[in-house]
Amino acid sequence: MYNSIQTSRLSLDPLTKTDKQFILELLNSEGWIKFIGNRNVNSPEEAEKYIQKILDKPDVHYWIVREKRQNNSVGIITLIKRDYLDHPDIGFAFLPSFAKQGFAFEACKAVLKYLKESFNFKKILATTVPANTNSIRLLTKLGLKFLHELSIENETLHIYSGEIS
Protein backbone atom coordinates (compact mmCIF):
# COMPACT_ATOMS: atom_id res chain seq x y z
CA MET A 1 0.00 0.00 0.00
CA TYR A 2 1.31 3.39 -0.95
CA ASN A 3 1.02 6.38 1.37
CA SER A 4 -0.10 9.97 0.95
CA ILE A 5 2.44 12.41 -0.48
CA GLN A 6 2.68 16.15 0.19
CA THR A 7 4.17 19.02 -1.80
CA SER A 8 3.97 22.71 -1.06
CA ARG A 9 0.77 23.09 -3.13
CA LEU A 10 -0.60 19.56 -3.38
CA SER A 11 -1.76 16.60 -1.37
CA LEU A 12 -1.72 13.20 -3.09
CA ASP A 13 -3.88 10.62 -1.35
CA PRO A 14 -4.67 7.03 -2.27
CA LEU A 15 -7.95 6.61 -4.14
CA THR A 16 -10.99 5.66 -2.06
CA LYS A 17 -14.67 5.16 -2.84
CA THR A 18 -15.36 8.62 -1.42
CA ASP A 19 -13.68 10.00 -4.57
CA LYS A 20 -16.52 8.75 -6.78
CA GLN A 21 -17.87 12.21 -7.77
CA PHE A 22 -14.42 13.37 -8.82
CA ILE A 23 -13.71 10.15 -10.72
CA LEU A 24 -17.05 10.49 -12.50
CA GLU A 25 -16.14 14.01 -13.58
CA LEU A 26 -12.58 13.13 -14.62
CA LEU A 27 -13.53 10.02 -16.62
CA ASN A 28 -16.07 12.05 -18.57
CA SER A 29 -13.75 14.97 -19.32
CA GLU A 30 -12.88 15.64 -22.94
CA GLY A 31 -9.18 14.84 -22.52
CA TRP A 32 -9.80 11.53 -20.76
CA ILE A 33 -12.23 10.36 -23.42
CA LYS A 34 -10.01 11.53 -26.28
CA PHE A 35 -6.66 10.18 -25.05
CA ILE A 36 -7.49 7.41 -22.58
CA GLY A 37 -10.89 6.20 -23.74
CA ASN A 38 -14.51 6.19 -22.71
CA ARG A 39 -14.96 3.97 -19.65
CA ASN A 40 -18.77 4.22 -19.78
CA VAL A 41 -18.95 5.47 -16.20
CA ASN A 42 -22.04 7.64 -16.13
CA SER A 43 -23.25 7.73 -12.53
CA PRO A 44 -21.80 7.91 -9.01
CA GLU A 45 -22.70 4.24 -8.56
CA GLU A 46 -20.77 3.26 -11.69
CA ALA A 47 -17.85 5.40 -10.52
CA GLU A 48 -17.84 3.56 -7.19
CA LYS A 49 -17.76 0.20 -9.03
CA TYR A 50 -14.92 1.51 -11.23
CA ILE A 51 -12.98 2.52 -8.12
CA GLN A 52 -13.58 -0.87 -6.51
CA LYS A 53 -12.12 -2.60 -9.57
CA ILE A 54 -9.00 -0.46 -9.23
CA LEU A 55 -8.73 -1.14 -5.51
CA ASP A 56 -9.01 -4.89 -6.15
CA LYS A 57 -5.97 -4.92 -8.45
CA PRO A 58 -2.66 -5.14 -6.55
CA ASP A 59 -0.67 -3.88 -9.56
CA VAL A 60 -2.73 -0.69 -9.95
CA HIS A 61 -2.49 2.37 -7.71
CA TYR A 62 -4.15 5.77 -8.05
CA TRP A 63 -3.39 8.90 -6.06
CA ILE A 64 -6.01 11.65 -6.05
CA VAL A 65 -4.26 15.01 -6.43
CA ARG A 66 -5.79 17.80 -4.38
CA GLU A 67 -4.86 21.44 -4.38
CA LYS A 68 -4.24 22.34 -0.74
CA ARG A 69 -5.40 25.96 -0.96
CA GLN A 70 -8.98 25.08 -1.94
CA ASN A 71 -8.86 21.39 -0.93
CA ASN A 72 -10.34 20.42 -4.28
CA SER A 73 -9.49 17.35 -6.37
CA VAL A 74 -7.70 18.37 -9.54
CA GLY A 75 -6.30 15.15 -11.03
CA ILE A 76 -4.81 11.72 -10.57
CA ILE A 77 -1.42 10.10 -10.75
CA THR A 78 -1.37 6.39 -11.51
CA LEU A 79 1.21 3.68 -11.07
CA ILE A 80 0.41 0.50 -13.00
CA LYS A 81 2.45 -2.62 -13.61
CA ARG A 82 1.19 -3.68 -17.02
CA ASP A 83 1.66 -7.23 -18.31
CA TYR A 84 3.30 -6.00 -21.49
CA LEU A 85 5.86 -3.74 -19.75
CA ASP A 86 8.97 -4.68 -17.75
CA HIS A 87 8.62 -1.82 -15.26
CA PRO A 88 5.72 0.13 -13.71
CA ASP A 89 4.04 2.78 -15.80
CA ILE A 90 3.37 6.25 -14.36
CA GLY A 91 0.34 8.07 -15.68
CA PHE A 92 -1.61 11.24 -15.02
CA ALA A 93 -4.86 12.94 -15.85
CA PHE A 94 -6.14 16.32 -14.70
CA LEU A 95 -9.37 18.22 -15.09
CA PRO A 96 -9.12 20.73 -17.94
CA SER A 97 -9.58 23.70 -15.60
CA PHE A 98 -6.37 22.72 -13.78
CA ALA A 99 -4.19 22.18 -16.84
CA LYS A 100 -1.08 24.25 -17.54
CA GLN A 101 -0.57 25.25 -13.89
CA GLY A 102 2.33 22.88 -13.17
CA PHE A 103 0.24 20.55 -11.01
CA ALA A 104 0.91 17.43 -13.11
CA PHE A 105 4.68 18.03 -13.14
CA GLU A 106 4.77 18.75 -9.41
CA ALA A 107 2.67 15.68 -8.57
CA CYS A 108 4.65 13.35 -10.86
CA LYS A 109 7.97 14.57 -9.45
CA ALA A 110 6.69 13.98 -5.91
CA VAL A 111 5.54 10.44 -6.77
CA LEU A 112 8.86 9.62 -8.44
CA LYS A 113 10.77 10.90 -5.42
CA TYR A 114 8.54 8.88 -3.09
CA LEU A 115 9.03 5.70 -5.16
CA LYS A 116 12.80 6.17 -5.14
CA GLU A 117 13.07 6.93 -1.42
CA SER A 118 10.49 4.46 -0.11
CA PHE A 119 10.80 1.55 -2.53
CA ASN A 120 14.17 2.09 -4.25
CA PHE A 121 12.57 2.29 -7.70
CA LYS A 122 15.25 2.87 -10.29
CA LYS A 123 13.33 2.93 -13.57
CA ILE A 124 9.90 4.09 -14.65
CA LEU A 125 7.98 3.77 -17.89
CA ALA A 126 5.08 5.75 -19.31
CA THR A 127 2.70 5.13 -22.18
CA THR A 128 0.79 7.57 -24.29
CA VAL A 129 -0.90 7.77 -27.64
CA PRO A 130 1.22 9.65 -30.22
CA ALA A 131 -1.39 12.45 -30.56
CA ASN A 132 -1.23 13.40 -26.87
CA THR A 133 1.38 16.11 -27.27
CA ASN A 134 0.76 17.62 -23.81
CA SER A 135 1.54 14.29 -22.14
CA ILE A 136 4.61 13.81 -24.30
CA ARG A 137 5.81 17.29 -23.34
CA LEU A 138 5.38 16.50 -19.64
CA LEU A 139 7.10 13.10 -19.93
CA THR A 140 10.06 14.78 -21.63
CA LYS A 141 10.17 17.47 -18.93
CA LEU A 142 10.24 14.68 -16.32
CA GLY A 143 13.34 13.29 -18.05
CA LEU A 144 11.72 10.33 -19.80
CA LYS A 145 12.81 9.51 -23.32
CA PHE A 146 10.99 7.83 -26.18
CA LEU A 147 11.83 4.13 -26.11
CA HIS A 148 9.68 2.51 -28.81
CA GLU A 149 6.26 2.13 -30.33
CA LEU A 150 3.97 -0.72 -29.33
CA SER A 151 0.63 -1.93 -30.66
CA ILE A 152 -1.78 -3.10 -27.95
CA GLU A 153 -5.37 -4.10 -28.79
CA ASN A 154 -5.18 -2.30 -32.15
CA GLU A 155 -3.94 0.92 -30.56
CA THR A 156 -0.51 2.42 -31.16
CA LEU A 157 1.23 3.47 -27.96
CA HIS A 158 4.49 5.29 -27.46
CA ILE A 159 6.55 3.95 -24.58
CA TYR A 160 8.80 6.33 -22.66
CA SER A 161 11.48 5.34 -20.18
CA GLY A 162 13.48 7.09 -17.50
CA GLU A 163 15.80 6.49 -14.59
CA ILE A 164 14.48 7.79 -11.28
CA SER A 165 17.06 10.09 -9.76
Contacts in CASP RR format, 6 or more apart in sequence:
PFRMAT RR
TARGET T0000
AUTHOR 0000-0000-0000
METHOD contacts of the structure
MODEL  1
MYNSIQTSRLSLDPLTKTDKQFILELLNSEGWIKFIGNRNVNSPEEAEKY
IQKILDKPDVHYWIVREKRQNNSVGIITLIKRDYLDHPDIGFAFLPSFAK
QGFAFEACKAVLKYLKESFNFKKILATTVPANTNSIRLLTKLGLKFLHEL
SIENETLHIYSGEIS
1 14 0 8 1.000
2 14 0 8 1.000
2 61 0 8 1.000
2 63 0 8 1.000
2 79 0 8 1.000
2 114 0 8 1.000
3 14 0 8 1.000
3 114 0 8 1.000
3 118 0 8 1.000
4 11 0 8 1.000
4 12 0 8 1.000
4 13 0 8 1.000
4 14 0 8 1.000
4 63 0 8 1.000
5 11 0 8 1.000
5 12 0 8 1.000
5 63 0 8 1.000
5 110 0 8 1.000
5 111 0 8 1.000
5 114 0 8 1.000
6 12 0 8 1.000
6 110 0 8 1.000
7 106 0 8 1.000
7 107 0 8 1.000
7 110 0 8 1.000
9 67 0 8 1.000
9 68 0 8 1.000
9 69 0 8 1.000
9 103 0 8 1.000
9 106 0 8 1.000
10 65 0 8 1.000
10 66 0 8 1.000
10 67 0 8 1.000
10 68 0 8 1.000
10 74 0 8 1.000
10 103 0 8 1.000
10 106 0 8 1.000
10 107 0 8 1.000
10 110 0 8 1.000
11 65 0 8 1.000
11 66 0 8 1.000
11 68 0 8 1.000
12 63 0 8 1.000
12 64 0 8 1.000
12 65 0 8 1.000
12 66 0 8 1.000
12 77 0 8 1.000
12 107 0 8 1.000
12 110 0 8 1.000
12 111 0 8 1.000
13 63 0 8 1.000
13 64 0 8 1.000
13 66 0 8 1.000
14 61 0 8 1.000
14 62 0 8 1.000
14 63 0 8 1.000
14 64 0 8 1.000
15 23 0 8 1.000
15 51 0 8 1.000
15 54 0 8 1.000
15 55 0 8 1.000
15 61 0 8 1.000
15 62 0 8 1.000
15 63 0 8 1.000
15 64 0 8 1.000
15 76 0 8 1.000
16 51 0 8 1.000
17 48 0 8 1.000
17 51 0 8 1.000
17 52 0 8 1.000
17 55 0 8 1.000
19 51 0 8 1.000
19 64 0 8 1.000
19 73 0 8 1.000
20 44 0 8 1.000
20 47 0 8 1.000
20 48 0 8 1.000
20 51 0 8 1.000
21 44 0 8 1.000
21 47 0 8 1.000
22 64 0 8 1.000
22 73 0 8 1.000
22 75 0 8 1.000
23 41 0 8 1.000
23 47 0 8 1.000
23 50 0 8 1.000
23 51 0 8 1.000
24 41 0 8 1.000
24 42 0 8 1.000
24 43 0 8 1.000
24 44 0 8 1.000
24 46 0 8 1.000
24 47 0 8 1.000
25 95 0 8 1.000
26 32 0 8 1.000
26 75 0 8 1.000
26 76 0 8 1.000
26 93 0 8 1.000
26 95 0 8 1.000
27 39 0 8 1.000
27 41 0 8 1.000
27 47 0 8 1.000
27 50 0 8 1.000
28 41 0 8 1.000
28 42 0 8 1.000
29 93 0 8 1.000
29 95 0 8 1.000
29 96 0 8 1.000
30 96 0 8 1.000
31 93 0 8 1.000
31 96 0 8 1.000
32 39 0 8 1.000
32 93 0 8 1.000
35 128 0 8 1.000
35 129 0 8 1.000
35 131 0 8 1.000
35 132 0 8 1.000
35 135 0 8 1.000
36 93 0 8 1.000
39 50 0 8 1.000
40 46 0 8 1.000
41 47 0 8 1.000
41 50 0 8 1.000
54 60 0 8 1.000
54 62 0 8 1.000
59 80 0 8 1.000
59 81 0 8 1.000
59 82 0 8 1.000
60 78 0 8 1.000
60 79 0 8 1.000
60 80 0 8 1.000
60 81 0 8 1.000
61 78 0 8 1.000
61 79 0 8 1.000
61 80 0 8 1.000
62 76 0 8 1.000
62 77 0 8 1.000
62 78 0 8 1.000
63 76 0 8 1.000
63 77 0 8 1.000
63 78 0 8 1.000
63 107 0 8 1.000
63 111 0 8 1.000
64 73 0 8 1.000
64 75 0 8 1.000
64 76 0 8 1.000
65 73 0 8 1.000
65 74 0 8 1.000
65 75 0 8 1.000
65 76 0 8 1.000
65 77 0 8 1.000
65 94 0 8 1.000
65 103 0 8 1.000
65 107 0 8 1.000
66 72 0 8 1.000
66 73 0 8 1.000
66 74 0 8 1.000
67 74 0 8 1.000
67 98 0 8 1.000
67 103 0 8 1.000
73 95 0 8 1.000
74 94 0 8 1.000
74 95 0 8 1.000
74 98 0 8 1.000
74 103 0 8 1.000
75 92 0 8 1.000
75 93 0 8 1.000
75 94 0 8 1.000
75 95 0 8 1.000
75 98 0 8 1.000
75 103 0 8 1.000
75 104 0 8 1.000
75 107 0 8 1.000
76 92 0 8 1.000
76 93 0 8 1.000
76 94 0 8 1.000
77 90 0 8 1.000
77 91 0 8 1.000
77 92 0 8 1.000
77 107 0 8 1.000
77 108 0 8 1.000
77 111 0 8 1.000
78 89 0 8 1.000
78 90 0 8 1.000
78 91 0 8 1.000
78 92 0 8 1.000
78 93 0 8 1.000
79 88 0 8 1.000
79 89 0 8 1.000
79 90 0 8 1.000
79 91 0 8 1.000
79 111 0 8 1.000
79 115 0 8 1.000
80 88 0 8 1.000
80 89 0 8 1.000
80 91 0 8 1.000
81 87 0 8 1.000
81 88 0 8 1.000
81 89 0 8 1.000
82 89 0 8 1.000
82 127 0 8 1.000
84 150 0 8 1.000
84 152 0 8 1.000
85 125 0 8 1.000
85 127 0 8 1.000
85 159 0 8 1.000
86 125 0 8 1.000
87 123 0 8 1.000
87 124 0 8 1.000
87 125 0 8 1.000
87 161 0 8 1.000
88 121 0 8 1.000
88 124 0 8 1.000
88 125 0 8 1.000
89 124 0 8 1.000
89 125 0 8 1.000
89 126 0 8 1.000
89 127 0 8 1.000
90 108 0 8 1.000
90 111 0 8 1.000
90 112 0 8 1.000
90 124 0 8 1.000
90 125 0 8 1.000
90 126 0 8 1.000
91 108 0 8 1.000
91 126 0 8 1.000
91 127 0 8 1.000
92 104 0 8 1.000
92 107 0 8 1.000
92 108 0 8 1.000
92 135 0 8 1.000
92 138 0 8 1.000
94 103 0 8 1.000
94 104 0 8 1.000
99 134 0 8 1.000
104 138 0 8 1.000
105 138 0 8 1.000
105 141 0 8 1.000
105 142 0 8 1.000
108 138 0 8 1.000
108 142 0 8 1.000
109 142 0 8 1.000
112 121 0 8 1.000
112 124 0 8 1.000
112 142 0 8 1.000
112 164 0 8 1.000
115 121 0 8 1.000
115 124 0 8 1.000
115 164 0 8 1.000
116 122 0 8 1.000
116 164 0 8 1.000
116 165 0 8 1.000
121 164 0 8 1.000
122 163 0 8 1.000
122 164 0 8 1.000
123 161 0 8 1.000
123 162 0 8 1.000
123 163 0 8 1.000
123 164 0 8 1.000
124 144 0 8 1.000
124 161 0 8 1.000
124 162 0 8 1.000
124 164 0 8 1.000
125 144 0 8 1.000
125 147 0 8 1.000
125 159 0 8 1.000
125 160 0 8 1.000
125 161 0 8 1.000
125 162 0 8 1.000
126 135 0 8 1.000
126 139 0 8 1.000
126 144 0 8 1.000
126 159 0 8 1.000
126 160 0 8 1.000
126 161 0 8 1.000
127 150 0 8 1.000
127 157 0 8 1.000
127 158 0 8 1.000
127 159 0 8 1.000
127 160 0 8 1.000
128 135 0 8 1.000
128 136 0 8 1.000
128 139 0 8 1.000
128 157 0 8 1.000
128 158 0 8 1.000
128 160 0 8 1.000
129 155 0 8 1.000
129 156 0 8 1.000
129 157 0 8 1.000
129 158 0 8 1.000
130 136 0 8 1.000
130 149 0 8 1.000
130 156 0 8 1.000
130 158 0 8 1.000
136 158 0 8 1.000
136 160 0 8 1.000
139 160 0 8 1.000
140 160 0 8 1.000
143 162 0 8 1.000
144 160 0 8 1.000
144 161 0 8 1.000
144 162 0 8 1.000
145 160 0 8 1.000
145 161 0 8 1.000
145 162 0 8 1.000
146 158 0 8 1.000
146 159 0 8 1.000
146 160 0 8 1.000
147 159 0 8 1.000
147 160 0 8 1.000
147 161 0 8 1.000
148 158 0 8 1.000
148 159 0 8 1.000
149 156 0 8 1.000
149 157 0 8 1.000
149 158 0 8 1.000
149 159 0 8 1.000
150 156 0 8 1.000
150 157 0 8 1.000
150 158 0 8 1.000
150 159 0 8 1.000
151 157 0 8 1.000
END
